[in-house]
Amino acid sequence: MLVPVLLSGGVGSRLWPVSRESYPKQFLSLAAEQSMLQETLARLGDMETSSPVVVCNEDHRFIVAEQLRHQHIEPGAIILEPVGRNTAPAVAVAAICAMKSDNDAILLVLPADHIIQNAEVFREAVAEALPLAEQGRLVTFGIIPTSAETGYGYIRSGDKLADGGFDIDRFVEKPDAETAQQYLHSGDYYWNSGMFMLKASVYLQELQKFSPAILEASQRALQYAQGDLDFERLDTEIFAACPSDSIDYAVMEKTELGAVLPLDCGWSDVGAWSALWDVADKDQQGNVLKGDVLLDNSKNNYIHSDSRLVAVTGVENLVVIETSDAVLVANRDKVQDVKNLVTQLRELDRTEANIHSRVYRPWGFYESLIEGASFQVKRIVVNAGHKLSLQKHFKRAEHWVVVSGVAEVSRDQEVFNLVEGESTYIPLECKHRLANNTDKPLELIEVQSGSYLGEDDIERFDDDYGR
């Protein structure tokens, strides 16, 4: 059986300020109505596959589960990494997990943060790769280059195979511009897509041969994994000690079983804002506009507004990204350097590097509207049928005002409902809970006041999500 394996561990720092560590690009709707993770599954169409396996950071587990639920997809497993260890261990734990159900499982390994514009061509390539994988080949999909791109690694093809594709001659690192131009003209080089099709047993066999420490750590981390609701939580200490390496370095560059299958499907790994400009529809002046944007005498720009009007005049070749707490302005040719700004933010211990003003939780989300020295105002949305933990705070009190929906409030020994326009007060050290027992979202405004307003001022007594 063909098992889709979605690798969802990236942080997408080059797409800051929209993509951040707490809610990275694979969960965002940047080029379509659905998130990139959802699009990755949707492009499989009606292909005959088993339930997908998702490998993700444990901090993103509820986001993954919720996005799969919206697609009515029941995952085969959601495997939680306590720390990132690159793609070789991630594929290893997925392979071990898949073989529990099927010793002959074939994995279709897909990063969850790529764009593919022609899904039908992609599916045809998957069908073409299947016989190769069944024969024990480790197949990678090589993207036919359309430009001398210096931001991608390349694969040089070798001899043509009887059943399609080519032997892999070698992998090469990201080239300089002159070398990339040579690769483009030669016709023997392909962009390294990071997508693979391989038999789980063969991958583990080759991993044992070339990177046994990764295999051993992956096996033990999964052996001692803890079930957590619908998740498999890898053992923290064992997995943290696993060598960090990519599937390319650990296996594909060393194995004699590798094959590359050329693919021309409108692929992009969305490594920077310029990649979204490349694939988006543009106006007559070459501008891409997202959100509330007013434009005058400007061309070839990518302008994205999340929360307010962005007005630009007399500019060209810019990327302007507005969120509620940060604005990025960059030359479109220099957007790869956005990661340097994120590094500076982390060095300055700025929360904007990692956290959005809107923070997603398994029950819904909250966003900070205004904050002072001893107060904070938040908007809280609780999804239908969900509730927060039973909790109390030691350093802050809260006022709740219902904007829409019906809130069930537990306040010490009291339990009562609040409807639109009604409010209540939660004093210090009051044991409380907020629940939405209806089939519609609940929205309220929360005003916090106290000596400390951090999210770690909390004691939980009961929680549906095991936190």
N, C-alpha and C positions, 0 to 999 in steps of 0.2 A: 504493500500500500504506500502511496505517496503521501508523505507527512510534511505539510508546510511548517517551517520553523522560522519564526519572526524574531530577529535580533533587535531589541528595543532598549539598548543600554546607553545610547549616545546622549550628549548634552547640547549639541548644536550651538556652540558659543559664537560661531561666526554669524548667526542670525539673531544675535542680541540687538535690541532689547526685547523683542517679542519672544524669542526662545531663551529660556533660562533653565538652570539646573533643576528647579522644582517642577517645571512644566516645559520640557524641551520640544524641539520641532516635530518629532514624530506624532505628538498628540495635538498638533495645531492644524487648522484648515487654511493652509497657505496658498494652495493652487487649485483647490476644489472645495466642494461643500463639505465633504467628509474630511476627517483628519488623515494624515499621511499613513498612519497605522491602519486605519479602516480602509483606505484606498488600496493598500498593499494586499489585504485579504480580498477586497471586492474584485480586483483585476484577475483573480483566479477564475472568476465566472462560474461556469457549470462543470469545470474540470472535476474528475473523480479523485477526491482526496479524503484523507481522514481528518479528524478534528485537529486544528492547529496547536502547535506548542509555541508558547511565547516565553522568551528569556528576557527579563527586565530587572532594573534596579528595584530593590524592595520598597523604596520610597514612592515608586510609581505604581504599585500593585493595584490600588483601587481605581486609578485612572484607566489602566489597561482593562480591568474587569468591567468597568462601566462602559467603555467604548465598545468592547465586544458585545456587551448586553444590548446596546443600542442597535447592533447589527444582527441580533438574535443568533449569535454564534456561541456555542458551548465549546470551550477550549479543551483539548486533550490534557493540557497542563499549563499552568503559569508558574515558571520556575524563577525564584527570586534570588538575585545575586546580592550578597551583603556588601560587596565591593566589586568594582569593575576589574576584570582580568582579561580583557580583549576577547577576540572572537574564537580562538582555538578552544579554550575551556568552555565557552558558551555553547559551541556546537557539540562538544563532547558530552556535556550533561544532557543536551537534547537528544543525542544519539542513544545514550544509555537509557533514557526515559522511553524513547520510541521502541526500543528493542524489548522492553518488558511486555509489550503487546504483540510485537511482530518481529521475529528474528531477521526477516528479510526487508525490513522497513527501508525505504528510500527517502532521504531528506531533501526537500527543496528549501534551501537556506536563503532567506530574504531579509536584508536590512529593512527596518520598518520606516525609514525616513527618506525613501527615494521617490522620484517622479518617473512614471512611464506613460507617455502620451498615447502609445498605440498598444493597448492591452491584447488585442487579437494577435499581433505579431509576437508579443511576449509569450502567449499561450502556445503558439505554434512552435516556438523555440523550446519550450518546456517539453512538449510532446516529442520533439526531435532528440532531446537530450536523454529521455527516459531509457531507450535501449542501451545507450552507452553506460549509464549508471547501473543498469541491470547486469551488464557484463563486468562490472567492477571498476569502471573508470570513475575518477573524481573529476567531475565536469565543472568548469567555471564558464560563465557567460562573459565573453569579451565584446565590449561595445565598439562597433565600427566608428572610428573617430571622424568627426566632422570639422575639426579645427585643431590647430597646434596647441592643445591645452597643456599648460604646465602644472595644473593643480591636481592631476590624476597620475596614479601609477599606470604602467603599461604592461602588456603581455605580448611577447613575440611568439608567433605561431611557428610550428615545425612542420613535419610531414602531414599530409592530408590522410585522414582515417577513412577506412572503407565504409563505415556506418555514419559518416558525417563528422564535421568538426576537424580539429587538428591536434596533433601532439603539441605539448607546450615546450617551446625551445628554452625560454627563460622569462622570468619576471624582472622588470626594471623599475627603478625608483622614479619619482617625479622628475622630469627632465627640465633643463633650461629651454628657453624659447627656440634656439637654433636646433637643438637636438629634437625637440618636439616636432619641428617642421620636417626634419628628416624622417621621423617615424611616420608622419602623416603621408608623405610622398611614397614611402616604401611599400605600403599596402600590407605589410606583414605584422603590423602592431595594432593592438586593440587596447582600449581603455579597460582598466581593471574594475569591474563593476561591484565586486564583493558579493555576488550572487553565485550560488553553487547548487549542483544536484549530485548527490552521492549516496551510496549505500551505507547505512549507519555502521554495519559491521566492518566494512572495508576502511572507513575513516578511522574507526577505533584501532584497527589493525595497524594502519600506517602511523597513527599517533603513538602507539606503543613502540613502534620501530624508531621513530625520529624524536619524539618528545615524551618519553615515558613518565617523567615527573608530572606533566600536565594531566595525563590520563589517570595516574594514581590519585592525584589530588581531586580530580573531578569525580572519580568513582566513590571515594571516601566521603566527599562533601555531599553527594547525593545519597549515599548509604545512611548517613547520619542526619539527613534533612528532616525537618519537622513540618508536619502538616499544619497549615494555618488557614482555616476556612477553606477556600478553594485554591490555595496556593501551596507550593512546595518551597520551603525556606531552606536554602543550602546552609550547611553548617558554617558558621562565621569564621571560626578559627582555622578550620581546614582549608576553606576556599581562599581566605586571605593569604595563606601561605603558598597557594598555587602560583607557579610562574605565569607572568602576564605576557601573552604572545598572540599574534594574529594567526589565523588559519593559513595564510600565505607563508609566513616565516616558519611556522611550526611543521607544516606538512607539504603544502603545494609546491614550494620551491625545491623540495628534496625527493618527493615521490616520483616513481617512474610511471605511475598510473594516471597522471594528470592529463586532461584534455580541455581544449578551449573551443567553445561554440560561438561563432560570430553572431551578433545580435544588433539589429538596427530598429529600435522601437521608440525613439524619442526619449531616451533615458537621461536622467540627471540625478546626481546625489545631493543636489541642493546644498552645496557646500558654502554658499555665500548669497547675499542678496542679489548679486548680478545674475545668478542662475535663475532666479524667479523672474527677473526682467527678460531673460532669454526666452522662457517658455510661455510667458503671458501674452494675452492680446493687447495690442498697443493702439493708441490713437494716431491720427495722421502725422503728428509731430514726434512719434516714437515714445510717448509717455505711457507709463503704467500707473494707474491711479486706484488706490484702495481706500475706501472710507470717505470721510468728509473732506474733500480736497478742492481748493480753488486755484486755478492755474492761469498764468498770463505769460505770453512770449517766452515759453520754455520748451525744451525738447530733450528727448532721450533720457528721461528721468524715471526713477521708481519711487513713488511717494505713497506711503502707507500711514493712515490715521486710524487710531483705535478709539480715541475718546473726545476729540475736539476738532475744530476746523484747523486745517493746515493750509496756509496760503503762500504761494511762491510766485516770484516773477523774475524774468530775465536770467534764468539759470539753465544749465544743461549738463547732462551726464552725471547727475547727482543721485544719491540714495538718501531719502529723508524718511525716517521711521519714527512715528510718534506713538507713545503709550502714556498711560496716566501718570507715570512717575519718571519717565526718561524720554529724551529725544536724541536720535542719532542723525548726524549729517556727515556724509562721506562721499568722496569721488567714487563713481561706479567702478572705476578701474582699480580701486584700492580697498575694496570691501573685505578682501581676505585678511586685512590687518585689524578688523574689528576685534578679533580674539585678543589683540594686544591691549585694547581698552578694557576688556573683561578681566585680563590679568591685573591691570592697574586697580580696578575696582576691588578685586579680591585682596590685593596687597593693602588697600586702604580699609579693608573690612567693611565695605559698603554692601548693604543687603541687596541693592539693585543687581549685583552680579548673579545672584542665585534665585531670588524670590520675587515674584510678581506682587503688585498690590492686591491682585485677586489670587486667593489661595484656595486650591481645590482639596476637598476632603471627601471621604467615602459617602457622606450623607448629602453633599452639595458643595457650596463654596461660600467664602466670605471675602469681602474686599474692604480695605481701609479707605475711608472717605476723607477724614481729616484727623490730625493727631497733634496734641499739645504736650506740655510737660507732665500733666497729671490727668489727661483725658484723651479718649480716642472714640471716633464715631465709625461704626462699621455697618455695611449692608450685608445681611445674611440671607441666603437662599437655601432652603431645605427641600430636597427632592421628595416627590410623592412617596409616601409609605416609609420614610426614613426618620431616624431620630439621632440626636447627639448622645454622648455618654452622660450617665448620671455622675455629676461632678460638683466640686466646689472650689472657690478661689479664696486665697488668704490675704491678698493685697489689693483687690479691686472689687468694687460693686458694679452692678449693671442695671440699666433701664432698657426694657424691650418695648418697641412700638410696632405693632403689626401693620404692614402696608397692604398686603393682600394674602388671602388664604385663611386657614384656621390653624392656630397653634394650640397644641396641648402642652400645658406648663405644669411641671412638677416642681414644687417649692417647699422644701422640707416635707411636712405631712400633707400639704394641700396638693390637689390635682384639679385643674380647671382649664377651660378653653378661653382663648382670646380670638376675636375676629377683627376685621379691618378697622383701624382707628383706635383700638383699645391697647392698653399698655399695662406693664407691671414692673415691679422693682425687685431686684435680686441683691440682698445685702451681703456684706462680707461673711464668709464661712457658711453661707446658706447652701445646703445640698439641693441641686436643681437639675432639671432636664428639660429639653425642648424637643417636641415630637410633631411630626406631620403625619396624621393618620388618614389623610384624604388622598384623592387621586390627582390632585393639582399641586403645583409648587407653592411653598410657603415663603413669603418674603417679609423681612422685618428690618428695622433699624435698631442697632444696639449702641447705646452710649455707655462707655466704660469710664469710671473715675476711680483714682486711687494712687498709691505711692509707687506702684509698679504694674506695668501693663503687658509684660511679656507673656507669650503663649505657654511658657513652662510653669507659670503660676497656676497649677491645676492638680487636683487629686481626683482620680477616677475611681468610681465604685462599681460601675457596670457599663459594659460597652459591647455593642453588637459586632464590632469590627476587631476585637481582640487586641486593642491597643493598650 
